[in-house]
Amino acid sequence: MSAKTFLYAQSGGVTPVINATAAALIRTARAAGHRVLAARDGILGVLEERLVDTATLSDAMLDGLNHTPGGAFGSCRYKLKGLEDNRREYERLVEVFRAHQVSCFFYNGGNDSADTALKVSRLADDLDYPLQCIAVPKTIDNDLAETDNCPGFGSVAKYVAVSILEASLDVMSMSSTSTKVFVLEVMGRHAGWIAAAGGLAARQPGDAPQIILFPEIPFDQDRFCAAVKQSVERHGYCAIVASEGLRDASGDFLSAAGSRDAFGHQQLGGVAPAVAAVVKRQLGYKYHWAVSDYLQRSARHIASATDLAHAQAVGAAAVALAEQGSSAVMPVIRRLSDQPYRWEIASAPLDLIANHEKKLPRDFISEDGFGITEKARRYLQPLILGESFPPFGDDGLPRYVRPQLDLLPRKLPEFSA
Amino acid sequence: MSAKTFLYAQSGGVTPVINATAAALIRTARAAGHRVLAARDGILGVLEERLVDTATLSDAMLDGLNHTPGGAFGSCRYKLKGLEDNRREYERLVEVFRAHQVSCFFYNGGNDSADTALKVSRLADDLDYPLQCIAVPKTIDNDLAETDNCPGFGSVAKYVAVSILEASLDVMSMSSTSTKVFVLEVMGRHAGWIAAAGGLAARQPGDAPQIILFPEIPFDQDRFCAAVKQSVERHGYCAIVASEGLRDASGDFLSAAGSRDAFGHQQLGGVAPAVAAVVKRQLGYKYHWAVSDYLQRSARHIASATDLAHAQAVGAAAVALAEQGSSAVMPVIRRLSDQPYRWEIASAPLDLIANHEKKLPRDFISEDGFGITEKARRYLQPLILGESFPPFGDDGLPRYVRPQLDLLPRKLPEFSA
């Protein structure tokens, strides 16, 4: 295949390993003689023609990206409207691709990004512009269909399991005279994948976390308090992992109602203090709570080596799909066995992925609704395997990088999104 | 010196490296032929004669303790009243020491523990019981007098600096369309040592965190909002480290008033949401916030190797002090040079330490009150140097240990504290 120009963009919430995907994609494309442009701030940078050429990134910088969290090119939460409602934006995207002779668009994101990539590929067809659109999976929410798991999730899972394990040793040592209940709030708006990962810390019966509060299981204050009380009486303390998406029986979020993001998703936060307040009010136990928020999804220092390998593999596979002439597809992870964990990369059509949401199966949650099952453990365990510590500098901090690339000269008039 | 019986106890909030101190102390005493008992749950376990013999801890278990967070023997927040008010409790302590022929009491804690050790040593003198009392420093608050720094602090400092560095890369990548302000709440009730450590992440002008909110600097909403606005306009985002002890000009905590612990300290939490609410209300920026709470002081996975070395050294030095016949003293860390960092262990009398509090010097805080000075950096930098990752198991989690030791048979009647 002759040298082509590709365009890569990052979308949605970032992960500890999204830049590893970018680095692998750039390296693989570069090795095959292709040129890789990147958009600043995701699809917004495409619309606004804010593009950079990754050719100037050194090997050392690509190594650095491989272990740097955040989204090095900038990400965005910007939802394109439907093709009918806003054909103009889609046309602009195709104009930008045409102006820069982009033959393949790689969009590294979740459900919404897969949907965008699919729509762009359809409009390019309509406009007779030869464009391949390839979605590259990334989401800590682990809710993409067709793939065994999503790059980014394994590292967040490891962070959450390690954090609740460590904090539980703390509360355990304080519990005789002080804190008896610890609540860790984790992300996962609609699905309890991340909360479930906390359950990996509980390897023996009675181990922390004694309670996981899933968004899938309506919060029942009486049953919850009884479980906390039992744990404190039996073990001296109770460690709880609570999903930000926890709702009561009426479907209302336990956290205070917040603002909405560009996708119309309610912005949550504050489940941990709400749960802690229930503990204080109903049981009178001393409590502590933590909200890990962005820390969990940027903690590259405790990334999962397995997750990192996935992230690199989907980046390289995306280029292979491009070289094969595929479009409207996404590289996916296919699990071959749980133990030892073996996997391969396959691909799936975007119409099976866009706007689908992979829910946490009910049989991953224990019957009482407060823990995970063996089936869940078999699925989750391999995803946190292995460490991949970043290099640290002589200032005691990880050597994270920030590529500084000049914007390419514009070829088109300005466009205001 | 002939074989003696020592008693070790842990006090107050635990740290990622307090067990490393315990392991070093036990190893050093064992090598010299002494017997080391440990109290369960700190001084409470002494009062209640809940003691264990560490002789049965294997070398592998001591290695494990060296990399396990929390307080392996149980800690406590239990403040003995003054000698005049509650002579009975002090007498009981001496009775327990006498019953188990304890010649030296090692109390591993902070200010309150140094005070307890000092009072116990005085009462033992009064009662003509030959007892050495040695305080062993431990506190993430870094507020002990006479020592350059406190074991536990360096690891928390490293966690906070790494966490705000990572989260700032996250918010930086999201800021074009979404979150512009991120607030990380850290511990430090009365002194901003931990908050200051966040400043280590800012190595170039403009780097995150752009704002540190110290307990030493009254919160001025207008000046704060102006600084946030400037950072967002200049850098596209603003990363903030906020101390839990932040107060307004009237001296009121910004966090909602909470309960009090056994020492009468107000239990805080919730500064981050309070600060974020100010940002939202006054500036309208999208925000995220995290409260690291126990995670920061139990994150052994990202401990500072320098801090670990300090923790081990004070444990070993405490035994050396005991062998020299010292009492009412604490091994302290003396800094010999900043760069390269060189240090040695010395000792200081407890009356210079008990109930003193080492404040963060004003010249460690920048003139505008929102950052750290070069002087602070020279002091803090060495304390986060080096990594000491725990070993990880084939389940992807750190191999933390939990020693299971049987209580020694009681020699005294029950005592209810």
Chai-1 contact restraints between the chains, C-beta under 6 A:
chainA,res_idxA,chainB,res_idxB,connection_type,confidence,min_distance_angstrom,max_distance_angstrom,comment,restraint_id
A,V14,B,D170,contact,1.0,0.0,6.0,A-B,restraint_1
A,V14,B,S173,contact,1.0,0.0,6.0,A-B,restraint_2
A,D41,B,S176,contact,1.0,0.0,6.0,A-B,restraint_3
A,P69,B,E166,contact,1.0,0.0,6.0,A-B,restraint_4
A,P69,B,L169,contact,1.0,0.0,6.0,A-B,restraint_5
A,G70,B,L169,contact,1.0,0.0,6.0,A-B,restraint_6
A,G70,B,D170,contact,1.0,0.0,6.0,A-B,restraint_7
A,G70,B,S173,contact,1.0,0.0,6.0,A-B,restraint_8
A,G71,B,S173,contact,1.0,0.0,6.0,A-B,restraint_9
A,G74,B,S173,contact,1.0,0.0,6.0,A-B,restraint_10
A,G74,B,S176,contact,1.0,0.0,6.0,A-B,restraint_11
A,S75,B,S173,contact,1.0,0.0,6.0,A-B,restraint_12
A,S75,B,M174,contact,1.0,0.0,6.0,A-B,restraint_13
A,C76,B,S176,contact,1.0,0.0,6.0,A-B,restraint_14
A,C76,B,T177,contact,1.0,0.0,6.0,A-B,restraint_15
A,R77,B,T177,contact,1.0,0.0,6.0,A-B,restraint_16
A,R77,B,S178,contact,1.0,0.0,6.0,A-B,restraint_17
A,Y78,B,T177,contact,1.0,0.0,6.0,A-B,restraint_18
A,K158,B,G396,contact,1.0,0.0,6.0,A-B,restraint_19
A,V162,B,H301,contact,1.0,0.0,6.0,A-B,restraint_20
A,S163,B,L295,contact,1.0,0.0,6.0,A-B,restraint_21
A,E166,B,P69,contact,1.0,0.0,6.0,A-B,restraint_22
A,E166,B,S298,contact,1.0,0.0,6.0,A-B,restraint_23
A,E166,B,A299,contact,1.0,0.0,6.0,A-B,restraint_24
A,A167,B,Y294,contact,1.0,0.0,6.0,A-B,restraint_25
A,A167,B,L295,contact,1.0,0.0,6.0,A-B,restraint_26
A,A167,B,S298,contact,1.0,0.0,6.0,A-B,restraint_27
A,L169,B,P69,contact,1.0,0.0,6.0,A-B,restraint_28
A,L169,B,G70,contact,1.0,0.0,6.0,A-B,restraint_29
A,D170,B,V14,contact,1.0,0.0,6.0,A-B,restraint_30
A,D170,B,G70,contact,1.0,0.0,6.0,A-B,restraint_31
A,D170,B,Y294,contact,1.0,0.0,6.0,A-B,restraint_32
A,D170,B,S298,contact,1.0,0.0,6.0,A-B,restraint_33
A,S173,B,V14,contact,1.0,0.0,6.0,A-B,restraint_34
A,S173,B,G70,contact,1.0,0.0,6.0,A-B,restraint_35
A,S173,B,G71,contact,1.0,0.0,6.0,A-B,restraint_36
A,S173,B,G74,contact,1.0,0.0,6.0,A-B,restraint_37
A,S173,B,S75,contact,1.0,0.0,6.0,A-B,restraint_38
A,M174,B,S75,contact,1.0,0.0,6.0,A-B,restraint_39
A,S176,B,D41,contact,1.0,0.0,6.0,A-B,restraint_40
A,S176,B,G74,contact,1.0,0.0,6.0,A-B,restraint_41
A,S176,B,C76,contact,1.0,0.0,6.0,A-B,restraint_42
A,T177,B,C76,contact,1.0,0.0,6.0,A-B,restraint_43
A,T177,B,R77,contact,1.0,0.0,6.0,A-B,restraint_44
A,T177,B,Y78,contact,1.0,0.0,6.0,A-B,restraint_45
A,S178,B,R77,contact,1.0,0.0,6.0,A-B,restraint_46
A,H288,B,D293,contact,1.0,0.0,6.0,A-B,restraint_47
A,H288,B,Y294,contact,1.0,0.0,6.0,A-B,restraint_48
A,A290,B,V291,contact,1.0,0.0,6.0,A-B,restraint_49
A,A290,B,S292,contact,1.0,0.0,6.0,A-B,restraint_50
A,A290,B,D293,contact,1.0,0.0,6.0,A-B,restraint_51
A,A290,B,L295,contact,1.0,0.0,6.0,A-B,restraint_52
A,V291,B,A290,contact,1.0,0.0,6.0,A-B,restraint_53
A,V291,B,V291,contact,1.0,0.0,6.0,A-B,restraint_54
A,D293,B,H288,contact,1.0,0.0,6.0,A-B,restraint_55
A,D293,B,A290,contact,1.0,0.0,6.0,A-B,restraint_56
A,Y294,B,A167,contact,1.0,0.0,6.0,A-B,restraint_57
A,Y294,B,D170,contact,1.0,0.0,6.0,A-B,restraint_58
A,Y294,B,H288,contact,1.0,0.0,6.0,A-B,restraint_59
A,L295,B,S163,contact,1.0,0.0,6.0,A-B,restraint_60
A,L295,B,A167,contact,1.0,0.0,6.0,A-B,restraint_61
A,L295,B,A290,contact,1.0,0.0,6.0,A-B,restraint_62
A,S298,B,E166,contact,1.0,0.0,6.0,A-B,restraint_63
A,S298,B,A167,contact,1.0,0.0,6.0,A-B,restraint_64
A,S298,B,D170,contact,1.0,0.0,6.0,A-B,restraint_65
A,A299,B,E166,contact,1.0,0.0,6.0,A-B,restraint_66
A,H301,B,V162,contact,1.0,0.0,6.0,A-B,restraint_67
A,H301,B,I302,contact,1.0,0.0,6.0,A-B,restraint_68
A,I302,B,H301,contact,1.0,0.0,6.0,A-B,restraint_69
A,I384,B,G396,contact,1.0,0.0,6.0,A-B,restraint_70
A,L385,B,G396,contact,1.0,0.0,6.0,A-B,restraint_71
A,E387,B,F392,contact,1.0,0.0,6.0,A-B,restraint_72
A,F392,B,E387,contact,1.0,0.0,6.0,A-B,restraint_73
A,G396,B,K158,contact,1.0,0.0,6.0,A-B,restraint_74
A,G396,B,I384,contact,1.0,0.0,6.0,A-B,restraint_75
A,G396,B,L385,contact,1.0,0.0,6.0,A-B,restraint_76
